[in-house]
Amino acid sequence: MDREKSSPGFPGHLFDQGALFDKPEPLKGLRVLEVCSVVLGPAACDYLAEFGAEVIKFEGQKGDQMRFVTPYAWFWNGMSLGLEIENHNKYWMGMHVGNPEARELFLNLVKKADVVVDNLTPGRMAKWGLDYRRLKEINPGIIHLHVSGYGSWGPWTGRTSYDAVAQSMGALAPITGFEDRGPIKSGVWIADWITGLMCANAILSALNYRERTGEGQFIDYLQVENVIRFLDWTWLYAFKTGEDRKRSGNRDLAICPSDLFDCLDGRVAIAAFSEEEFCGLCTAMDRMDLMEKYADPLQRLKDGNARELLSRIAGWAATRSVEEVVALADEHGFGASPVLESRDVYHGEHFRERGAVQEYDDPLYGPMTQQCYPPVMSETPGRLKWSCRPLGFDNRYVLKKILGLPDEEITRLEDKGVIFRWNPKVPSQCPPPDWDGKSGVKLA
């Protein structure tokens, strides 16, 4: 990408990716205890960790379930891709907090923490003596976020929820797909990731409240309710019309034209809603008769009109290359872009230059290139420092640095099984096969 191409007055020097690690982290000093597995809770904590929070992740003897969730059962150096993506920059403890002696260690950590996050079955923390009432006794300012599929109360409390279940129960799947086919779910764990993001937002809101009042609080977050929240105009439409929102494929029912179209050599997304944009599209198509007929955007949204207009655009796009359509969009001021494959985005210079995709050297796994949390902040940018870690990798660091335990006490806890490390028979719990035994180890 041309580095000279930027908005007027844009202070580009403030966003030099080469200076990323020279700048402070906005959440440095915030300590988060993560009692989570799968995606919901870990994703929330990952967002915080990428901006500098000290996140300490606790795993039981079997480890996070995501150590065994990876596409096509494919592992890289023993790493599960499902585990890696929501577990950056964390410290890893092998310790079941329900163990009586481990519980006391955990409560001592709570005294020195700001936030506890769990996504266990509702009531599980209470059975272990670690419910919010107990945590608040130990640390009145603690913020405890519990996230689950259906929440801590209500008729469905305790039901198992996964991303596909949440997309279905929240009515996302029924409105996704083509009108002549059945419902489909998103190709990514969208219910997990957006819920994780909003959990992080809730935690930051609670921290702001605590800063002003000194009071901590309990946050009960529901995955399904979060799906309900991001379905834009669906609910008001159903309430006022008495009709369910229908599946419409790639067509946007509230913006026309906005759809995906086949070209000679691929697919292109085209959108043009304002008068200027739609006029630009009609000019590019040499179809000003469509401008005269559908100048009113509300007329374009009527079902029959929308179908006719989209058919005309589809016929035009089919005779052009993707590059040609995008060039015409730039020239005439309407929206168009190629439908990119993941490898196109991964290698895209635009996203590398902006830091949306970052390159870093992981102490265990070597050179890594990954997407990161997108807000681009001039003074306190987020960053990727290291990847996921073997089970129990940071036991000694956490117990010595935070609790000040001597080596002999930590050894006693290991011998007793209160804390533990990876099982050599389970590769996805272990360091890479060529690990030198020192790289990545943090010393208190």
N, C-alpha and C positions, 0 to 999 in steps of 0.2 A: 504494500500500500504506500502511496505517496505521502511521506511524512508532512509535506507542506499542506496537504488537504485537511483542513480543520475549520471549525466554525470561527467567525471573526472574534478576535479578542481572546481566543482560547489560550490559557497559560500552560502550554504543553510541557514546559520544563518541570512543572510540578508533578508530572506523572511518569518520570523516567523509571522504567522497570529495572534499570541497573542499580538504582538507589533504594530498591524496595526494602532490603534488610537493614538499611541505615536509619530507617524511620521507626518511631515508637508504635506500639500496638495499642489500640483504643481500650481493649478489655484486659490489659496486663494488670495483674493483681487480683483479678476475679477468680475465685476457686470454686469449681463445680465438681460435685460427686455424682457420677453417672452409674446408676444401677439399671442398666438397660440391655436389651438385645434386639436383634432384627434391625429395623430401619427407623421407626418413629422417633424414639428417644435418642438413639445415637445420632440421627441427622440433626436434631435440635442442638445437641452438644457440639457437633462438628461445626455448625455455623458460628458458635461462640468461640470455639478453639481456633478457627481460622483468623479471628480478630484478636487473638492473644490470651483468651481465658485459659487458665490452668485446669484442664479437664482430666479427672482421674476416673478411669473406667474400671469397674469391677466385673469379673467373670467368675462363674462357677466352674466346677471341675471339667465339665464338657465344653466349656467355652461358649461364646456367642453363637447362636444358631447359624448366623451368617458365615461362619467359618466353613460351612458346607453348602452354601448357596452360591453357585457360580455358573455362568452360561455353558450349557452342554457338558457340565461336569469337568470343565477345563480349568486347571490351576497353573499359575505361573510361579515357579520357585516355591511351591507350596502355598502361595497366597491365593485366597479366594477373592475374586473380583467383587463379589457381593459384599464382603466384609470391608474391603479397602475404601470404597468410595465415600462412606459416611463416618470414617474413623481417622481423620487426619489429626496430627498435632496433639495426640492424647498420651497420657501415662497409663500403663496397663498393670492392673493388680489382679493376681489370681487369688481370690478370697471370696468365699460364699458368706455374704453378710448375715445369713440366717444362723450360722454357727455361733453358739453362745460367746465364745472367746473372740471370734471375729466381729461379732456385734459390738463388743466393747471397744475394739479398735476403731470400728466405723464411727461410733458415737464420739470418740475422741477427735476423729477427723471432722465430724460435723461442727464441733466447737470452733474449728479454725476455717470453716467453709462459709460460702455465701449462698450456694444453691445446691439442692439435691434434686436430681431428675430420675424418675423411675417410670418404666412402661410395663410393669409386671401386671399380673391379673389383679384387679381391684381387691384390696384387702390383704394381699400377700405381705406387704410391708408391715401391716398391723399385726399379723400373726407372728412376725419376727420381733415385735416390740419396737418397730421403727416407723410407726405412723407419725403424722404431722404433729400431733399433740406431744409425743415424746421428743421429737426433734426440736420443737419449740421450747420445751423445758431446758434442753441442753444449750440451745442457741436461739434466743428470742427474735433475732433478726433474720433467721434462716428463711429462704424461699424454697418451697417444696412444690415442684411441678410433677403431677401424675398425668400421663397421657395413655389412653386406651381406646379401644374401638368404640365403646358405648358409655364410658364414664363410670363414676363411682356410685351412682344411684340411677334408678329407672328400671322399667320392666326387662330391659335387655342387658343389664349389668352382668359382666362376667362372661358374656359370649366371646368366642374367639373371632378375631378380625384380622384379615390380611388386606393388602391393597386392593385386590380384585373384589373382595367382599365389600369393602368400603365404597368403591366406585359403584357397586350395584345397589347397596343399601342407601346411598346418598343420592341416587337417581342420576348419576353421571353416565353410567353405561347405557341406560335406556335411551338417552338422547344422542348417543355417539354411534355413528355408522350411517349407512345409506338407507334410504327410505324403503327400499324393497328387500332389505335383509334384516337380520336380527341385531340386537344390541352387541356392541363390542367394547372392550376395555382399552384404555390407553396402552401404548407399547412400553411405557416406563411406569415406575411406581409413583405416579403423580399424587395419589392420595397420601402416601407416606411422606414424600418430599415437601409438599406444600404444608402439610400439617406440622412437620418438623420445623419449617421456616416460621410458621405462626407461633409455635411453642417458644422459639427463640425470641420472637417479638414480645410475647407475653412475659417472659423472664425479664427482658430489658425494661418493660413497663413497670413490673413489680420492683425492680431495682431502683427505678426513678422514684417510685412512691416511698421506698425505704429510705432513700437519701433525704427526702423531705420530712419524713415522719419518724424514722427509726424503726418502723414496724415491718416485719416480714409477713408472709402470707402463704396460703395453700392455693394452688392453681389446679383445677380439674379440667383437662382438655380432652375433647372427643374427636377422634379421627373422622367419624361419619358426619358429625356436625360441621366439621371444617369443609368437607366436600359440599355439603348443602350451601355453605356460605359463598363458595366461589362459582356457583352456577349462574352468574350474572342476572339476567332478567327473567329467568325461568319461573321463579316462584310468583312474582307479581303478575306475570302473564296468566298463569294457571288460576290464581286467585280471582282475577278480574274477568277472565273469559270463561272459566270453567273447563278449559281444554288443556290437555297435556301438551308440552312441547314435543314436536315431532323430530325424528331423525332427518337430517338433510344433507348427509355426506359432507363434502368440502364446501358446500354453499353456506354463506353466512345469511341467516334469515333477517338480520337487522341492518345489514350493509350490502348494498348491491351497486356495482358488481364487487364481489370479493369471493374468489374461488381459485381452484387449481385447474390448469388446462394443459392438455397434451400439445407439444410442439413437434417439429420434425425430428429433434434429437434429444428429447427429454421432456420434463414438465416444468411449468412456470406458475408462480403465484401472481395474480393480478388483482389489484384493489384500486377503486377510484370512486369515492363517494361525494366529495365536494364538487361544486359546479366547475371549478377550474380543473380539477383532476379528471372529471368525466369528459369535459370538453377536450382535454389533452388526449385521452384515450380515443375518442371519436375521431380526432384529427389524425392520429397515428394510423387508425384503421381506414381512413378516408371514407368514414361513414357519418357525416354530419347530419344525415337524416335521423340517425339514432339520437343525436343530441336534441334535435327538434322534437322528437317524439317523447323522449324520456328525460327532459331537462329537470323536471321535478323529481327529487330523490324519493319522495314518498310514492310517486307513481311507479318508480322502478322496483319498489319493495312489494308491490302487489304480486301475488304468486304467478299468475299467468304472464304478466309483463316480465318478471324476473327470469322465468324460464326461457322466454323468447330472447331476451337480451343476452343471457349467458350462452344460449345456443349460437347466437351470432358471433360472440367473442370466441367461442370454442372453434368455430369454423375458420375464423381469421388466424388464430394462434396456430392451428394445425398446418398452416402453410408457411410458417416462419420458424427460424431456429430460436432457441432460448436466448442466445446472445443478442440476436436481432431485436427481440421483444424487450429485453432489458435496456438496450441502447435507446430504443424509442421511448421507453418510460423515462429515462434520464433526460431525453431531449424535450419531451412534452409534459413532464410533470405529474405523471400518475405513478402509482406504486407497482413495482414488478421485481421479482427476484427468482433465480433458479431454485428448484427444490433440491437442496443439497443433501448428499449422503454424509454419514457421520465422518468418514475419512476426509471429505472436503472441508468440513468444519475444523477437524483436528489439525489439518495442515494449513488452515486459512491464515494468511498473514495479518489480516485485520484483527482477529481475535488474539493472536500472539502479541501483536504490538500493544494492544489495550490491556494485556495481562489477564484476560478472561481465561486464557489457557496459559499455564505457567510451567516452566521447566525448572526442576530442582534436583539436587543430588540427595537421594535418600541414603542414610548411613548403612542400612541393611540391603536395600534392593538396587542401589545404584541410580543412574539417571532415570528420572520419571518426568512425564509430561502429562498434565491433567488439567481439567477445568476446575475453577475455584469459584468461591462465592462472589457474585458479580459487582456489588457496589464498588466503584473506583473512587477512593478517598485520597485527596492530595497529601494530607499530613500524616494520616494513620491508616495506611492501606492494610488489607488482609493479605495473608500469604500462606503458602504451603511449606512447612518445615520438614515434616517427615510423614511417612505413611502409617498404615496399621502395624501392629507389633505382635510378636508371639505372646501367648498367654502367660501372664505373670512376669513379663519382661522387666517391669519397673518396680517390682516389690520392694527391693532394698532402698532404692532411691526415695520412694514415697515415705516409707516408714522411718528412714533416717532423717530426711530433710524436714518433714512436717511434724512428725511425732518425736523425733530425737531418740529413737530406740537404738541401743547399742547392738553391735554385730552379733554378740552371743544370744541376745534375746530374739533377734530375727531368725537366727539358726534354730533356736528352740521352737519358734512358731512354725518353721518349715518342717522340722522333725515331727511335730505333732499334727501336721496336716492342716493347720489353721490357714496358712498361706501355701500356695503351690505354684509350680511352673508347668510348662508344656509337657505333654506326654510324647516321648519320642516315637511312639507307635501311631500317632495321629499327625501326619505331615502338616495339615492346615493349622495346627497349633504352634508349629515349630519355626525357628529361623530358617532362612534359605540354606540349602545343603552345603554351600560353600562359605557359610558364615565363619569368621575368624575368632569368634568368642568374645570380641571386644567392641567392634564397631557398633555405634548406636547406644552403648551402655552409658547411662548418665550417673555421675557420682555426686553424692550429697556434699 
